[in-house]
């Protein structure tokens, strides 16, 4: 089934990356925007919520999450008049992994239609892998549709890229998909976004996108793939037909969305996944079923209980 984007819509950006992307894309969607972060520098919009960690300068993910619980009523108040929430979380950062599961759970409790964008870390960022896997699992469970962007798969398929170049390509891909949300279909469940460097060779861009996709999911797990072609009106019709045939021969079911208004030539694949992805392995305990997990309902967090306990001798 396709995800139903119903108005009114609230766009929520978490942390530095999420806030910047939300602020940049809200105009193209013509929607309201809410920024949430523990760092005041990220909150460039008047409609924002600062998560207070009090005197802690370098808070942990669990402390930010615990502090976000204190702001739950404020978050719910800001989303109460909206039917759909679009959530942008950078799960390579503390705010994304800490606040993301809290916001997604509130959306589920308030019966909001939730579309989530989740940006995954590089695999060499080992200290972030576990927390990102846990946060993604919770966000996916609470969302009607989730779009995952994996910077590590982009780097694997293009090893000559720098980190900043990977970030730039991923962020622009998210902007492009945001711009197309109201004119194309997005499948429910988990979707993997794959793309490539900007190039005049659209066929080469498609092959790079397929290579990135297969870094995250085996071919037999791909249920459906939407092909977005961005570029000027100078792209030959024969080239468009060729790339449509390539994807048509690769996937059982395929749809193509053409966007000719972009100044950059590139291809983006949005593929619906059924079964395991590489992200399921980020959590070593993920093989344990939820029926046998006793602490799944509440996200793990640190809270200040302010207990005045006397030392017993």
C-alpha positions as CSV (number, residue, x, y, z in Angstrom):
1,X,0.0,0.0,0.0
2,X,1.1,3.6,-0.6
3,X,1.7,6.0,2.2
4,X,-1.1,8.6,2.5
5,X,0.1,12.1,2.9
6,X,-2.8,14.0,4.5
7,X,-2.9,17.7,5.4
8,X,-2.3,19.6,7.6
9,X,1.3,18.5,7.8
10,X,4.0,19.2,10.4
11,X,7.7,18.8,9.5
12,X,9.9,18.0,12.5
13,X,13.7,18.2,12.4
14,X,15.9,16.8,15.2
15,X,19.4,18.0,16.0
16,X,21.7,19.9,13.7
17,X,21.3,18.0,10.4
18,X,17.6,17.3,10.9
19,X,16.9,20.9,11.7
20,X,18.8,22.2,8.7
21,X,17.0,19.8,6.3
22,X,13.6,20.6,7.8
23,X,14.2,24.3,7.5
24,X,15.4,24.0,3.9
25,X,12.5,21.8,2.7
26,X,9.5,23.3,4.5
27,X,9.0,25.9,1.8
28,X,8.9,23.4,-1.1
29,X,6.3,21.4,0.8
30,X,4.5,24.6,2.1
31,X,4.1,23.1,5.6
32,X,4.8,24.2,9.1
33,X,8.0,23.2,10.8
34,X,9.1,22.3,14.3
35,X,12.8,22.1,15.3
36,X,13.9,20.1,18.4
37,X,17.5,20.0,19.8
38,X,19.5,20.1,23.0
39,X,21.8,22.7,21.3
40,X,20.4,26.2,21.0
41,X,22.5,26.8,17.8
42,X,20.4,24.3,15.9
43,X,17.2,26.1,16.6
44,X,17.1,28.7,13.8
45,X,13.3,28.9,13.7
46,X,10.9,30.6,16.1
47,X,8.9,27.4,16.3
48,X,11.3,25.2,18.2
49,X,11.8,23.3,21.4
50,X,15.1,23.2,23.3
51,X,15.7,20.0,25.2
52,X,17.4,21.1,28.5
53,X,20.2,18.9,29.9
54,X,20.8,21.5,32.6
55,X,24.5,21.9,33.4
56,X,25.7,18.9,31.4
57,X,27.7,20.2,28.4
58,X,28.3,17.0,26.6
59,X,25.2,14.9,27.4
60,X,24.9,11.2,26.4
61,X,22.2,9.9,24.1
62,X,20.3,8.4,27.1
63,X,20.4,11.8,29.0
64,X,19.1,13.7,26.0
65,X,16.3,11.0,25.7
66,X,15.5,11.3,29.4
67,X,15.4,15.1,29.1
68,X,13.2,14.8,26.0
69,X,10.6,13.0,28.1
70,X,10.2,16.1,30.2
71,X,9.3,18.0,27.1
72,X,6.7,15.4,25.9
73,X,3.7,17.6,26.7
74,X,5.2,20.5,24.8
75,X,5.9,18.3,21.8
76,X,2.4,16.8,21.8
77,X,0.9,20.3,22.0
78,X,2.8,21.4,18.9
79,X,1.6,18.5,16.9
80,X,-2.0,18.3,18.1
81,X,-3.5,20.2,15.1
82,X,-1.8,18.1,12.4
83,X,-2.8,14.9,10.6
84,X,0.6,14.0,9.2
85,X,4.1,14.3,10.8
86,X,7.3,14.1,8.7
87,X,10.2,13.4,11.0
88,X,13.8,13.9,10.0
89,X,16.4,12.2,12.3
90,X,20.1,12.0,11.9
91,X,20.8,8.7,13.7
92,X,24.5,9.3,13.5
93,X,24.0,12.1,16.0
94,X,22.9,12.2,19.7
95,X,19.8,14.2,19.2
96,X,18.5,11.9,16.4
97,X,19.1,8.7,18.3
98,X,18.0,10.2,21.6
99,X,14.9,12.2,20.7
100,X,13.8,10.3,17.6
101,X,12.2,7.3,19.4
102,X,10.4,9.7,21.8
103,X,8.9,11.8,19.1
104,X,7.9,8.7,17.0
105,X,6.2,7.1,20.1
106,X,4.3,10.3,20.8
107,X,3.1,10.3,17.2
108,X,1.8,6.8,17.5
109,X,0.1,7.5,20.8
110,X,-1.6,10.6,19.3
111,X,-2.5,8.5,16.2
112,X,-0.6,10.7,13.8
113,X,0.2,9.6,10.2
114,X,4.1,9.4,10.5
115,X,6.6,9.4,7.7
116,X,10.2,9.1,9.0
117,X,13.5,9.9,7.4
118,X,16.5,8.2,9.1
119,X,20.1,9.0,8.2
120,X,22.5,6.2,9.2
121,X,26.1,6.6,10.3
122,X,29.3,5.3,8.6
123,X,30.4,1.8,9.8
124,X,33.7,3.2,11.1
125,X,31.7,5.3,13.6
126,X,31.6,2.2,15.8
127,X,30.4,4.0,18.9
128,X,27.3,5.2,17.0
129,X,26.3,1.9,15.3
130,X,24.5,0.2,18.2
131,X,22.5,3.3,19.3
132,X,21.5,4.0,15.7
133,X,20.2,0.5,15.1
134,X,18.1,0.6,18.3
135,X,16.7,4.0,17.4
136,X,15.9,3.0,13.9
137,X,14.1,-0.2,15.1
138,X,11.8,1.9,17.4
139,X,11.2,4.6,14.8
140,X,10.3,2.0,12.1
141,X,7.8,0.4,14.5
142,X,6.0,3.7,15.2
143,X,5.9,4.9,11.5
144,X,3.6,4.2,8.7
145,X,6.5,4.6,6.3
146,X,10.3,5.0,6.9
147,X,12.9,6.2,4.4
148,X,16.4,5.1,5.3
149,X,19.5,6.9,3.9
150,X,22.7,5.1,4.5
151,X,25.9,7.2,4.2
152,X,28.0,4.1,4.6
153,X,26.5,2.4,1.6
154,X,27.1,5.6,-0.4
155,X,30.8,5.6,0.6
156,X,31.1,1.9,-0.1
157,X,29.9,2.4,-3.7
158,X,32.0,5.6,-4.1
159,X,35.2,5.1,-2.0
160,X,36.8,8.2,-3.5
161,X,34.2,10.5,-1.7
162,X,35.0,12.4,1.4
163,X,32.7,12.4,4.4
164,X,31.4,15.9,3.6
165,X,30.7,14.9,0.0
166,X,28.7,12.0,1.3
167,X,26.7,14.3,3.6
168,X,26.1,16.7,0.8
169,X,24.9,14.1,-1.7
170,X,22.6,12.5,1.0
171,X,21.1,15.8,2.1
172,X,20.4,16.9,-1.5
173,X,18.8,13.5,-2.2
174,X,16.5,14.0,0.8
175,X,15.6,17.5,-0.4
176,X,14.8,16.1,-3.9
177,X,12.5,13.4,-2.4
178,X,10.8,16.0,-0.2
179,X,10.1,18.2,-3.2
180,X,8.4,15.2,-4.9
181,X,6.4,14.0,-2.0
182,X,3.1,15.5,-3.1
183,X,3.4,14.3,-6.7
184,X,4.6,10.6,-6.3
185,X,3.8,7.5,-4.3
186,X,5.9,6.2,-1.4
187,X,5.4,2.7,-0.2
188,X,4.4,1.9,3.4
189,X,7.0,0.1,5.6
190,X,10.7,0.5,5.1
191,X,12.2,2.2,2.1
192,X,15.9,2.4,1.2
193,X,17.0,5.6,-0.6
194,X,20.0,5.2,-2.9
195,X,21.6,7.7,-5.1
196,X,24.9,8.7,-6.7
197,X,27.2,11.6,-7.4
198,X,26.0,14.3,-9.8
199,X,26.9,13.3,-13.3
200,X,25.8,14.0,-16.9
201,X,25.7,10.2,-17.5
202,X,22.3,9.2,-16.2
203,X,22.9,5.5,-16.9
204,X,26.1,5.6,-14.8
205,X,24.1,7.3,-12.0
206,X,21.5,4.5,-12.1
207,X,24.2,1.8,-11.8
208,X,25.8,3.6,-8.8
209,X,22.4,3.9,-7.2
210,X,21.8,0.1,-7.7
211,X,25.2,-0.6,-6.2
212,X,24.4,1.5,-3.2
213,X,21.0,-0.2,-2.8
214,X,22.6,-3.7,-2.8
215,X,25.0,-2.7,0.0
216,X,22.0,-2.4,2.3
217,X,19.6,-5.1,1.1
218,X,19.8,-8.4,-0.9
219,X,18.1,-8.3,-4.3
220,X,15.4,-10.8,-3.3
221,X,14.2,-8.5,-0.4
222,X,13.2,-5.7,-2.7
223,X,9.5,-5.6,-3.3
224,X,9.1,-2.4,-5.3
225,X,11.4,0.4,-6.5
226,X,10.5,3.9,-7.5
227,X,12.9,5.6,-9.9
228,X,13.3,9.3,-9.7
229,X,15.2,11.0,-12.6
230,X,16.3,14.6,-12.0
231,X,17.8,16.8,-14.6
232,X,17.1,19.4,-17.3
233,X,14.8,18.9,-20.2
234,X,17.8,18.2,-22.4
235,X,17.9,14.5,-21.3
236,X,17.2,12.4,-24.4
237,X,14.0,10.4,-24.4
238,X,16.1,7.3,-25.5
239,X,18.2,7.6,-22.4
240,X,15.1,7.8,-20.2
241,X,13.7,4.7,-22.0
242,X,16.9,2.8,-21.5
243,X,17.1,3.4,-17.7
244,X,13.4,2.6,-17.4
245,X,14.1,-0.7,-19.1
246,X,17.1,-1.5,-16.9
247,X,15.1,-1.0,-13.7
248,X,12.1,-2.9,-15.2
249,X,14.4,-5.9,-15.9
250,X,15.9,-5.7,-12.4
251,X,12.7,-5.5,-10.3
252,X,9.4,-7.3,-10.6
253,X,7.4,-4.2,-10.3
254,X,8.7,-0.7,-11.1
255,X,7.5,2.9,-11.3
256,X,9.2,5.9,-12.7
257,X,8.9,9.5,-11.6
258,X,10.6,12.2,-13.8
259,X,11.6,15.5,-12.3
260,X,12.9,17.8,-15.0
261,X,13.2,21.0,-12.9
262,X,16.4,20.2,-11.2
263,X,19.7,21.8,-12.2
264,X,21.7,18.7,-11.4
265,X,21.5,15.4,-13.3
266,X,21.1,12.4,-11.0
267,X,19.0,9.3,-10.3
268,X,17.5,8.4,-6.9
269,X,16.0,5.0,-6.2
270,X,13.4,4.6,-3.4
271,X,13.1,0.8,-2.8
272,X,10.5,-0.9,-0.6
273,X,12.2,-3.7,1.4
274,X,10.7,-6.8,2.9
275,X,12.9,-8.8,5.2
276,X,16.3,-8.1,6.8
277,X,18.6,-5.2,6.0
278,X,22.1,-4.5,7.1
279,X,20.7,-2.3,9.8
280,X,19.2,-5.3,11.7
281,X,22.7,-6.4,12.4
282,X,23.6,-3.1,14.1
283,X,21.9,-4.4,17.2
284,X,23.5,-7.7,18.3
285,X,20.5,-8.6,20.4
286,X,18.1,-8.0,17.5
287,X,17.7,-11.7,17.0
288,X,15.7,-11.8,20.2
289,X,11.9,-11.5,19.4
290,X,9.9,-8.7,21.0
291,X,7.8,-11.4,22.8
292,X,10.8,-12.4,24.7
293,X,12.0,-8.9,25.5
294,X,10.9,-7.4,28.8
295,X,12.1,-3.8,28.4
296,X,11.0,-2.8,24.9
297,X,8.0,-0.6,25.6
298,X,10.0,2.2,27.2
299,X,13.1,3.6,25.4
300,X,16.2,3.4,27.5
301,X,17.1,6.8,29.1
302,X,18.9,8.5,32.0
303,X,16.8,10.6,34.4
304,X,17.8,12.7,37.4
305,X,15.8,11.2,40.3
306,X,17.3,13.7,42.8
307,X,17.3,11.0,45.6
308,X,18.8,12.2,48.8
309,X,20.1,8.9,50.2
310,X,22.2,8.9,53.3
311,X,25.1,6.6,53.5
312,X,24.5,3.6,55.7
313,X,27.4,2.4,57.8
